[in-house]
Amino acid sequence: MHNCTSSGALRGYKVGRLVTLYMTGIPALSADLAAWNGRQVATVPAGYRPAAEAWLPASFDRAAGYVTIATNGAVTIHARESSLPKGHGFAVGGSYVC
């Protein structure tokens, strides 16, 4: 993971074309993320990338947002109407078709 200050890893397992992603550890953002903006935090390796952009739920410390996974593997955190402060942790999980 990148743009993060603490340990955490994005893991996945695949059954056929279905991929399920989950977090080990709770990473934290290395810099503030302003409202209505995004920042790439990881890259999904080839073979696990979605067939079309996937939107997954995310949990944040005292803020709201979501995660997208692009067909090139870019995992991007998106802030909603409030900023995501530096040092606040996040967790991601969900399934998609690759």
Secondary structure, 3 states (H helix, E strand, C coil): CCCECCCCEEEEEEECCEEEEEEECCCEECCCECCCCEEEEEECCCCCCCCCCEEEEEEECCECEEEEECCCCEEEEEECCCCECCCCEEEECEEEEC
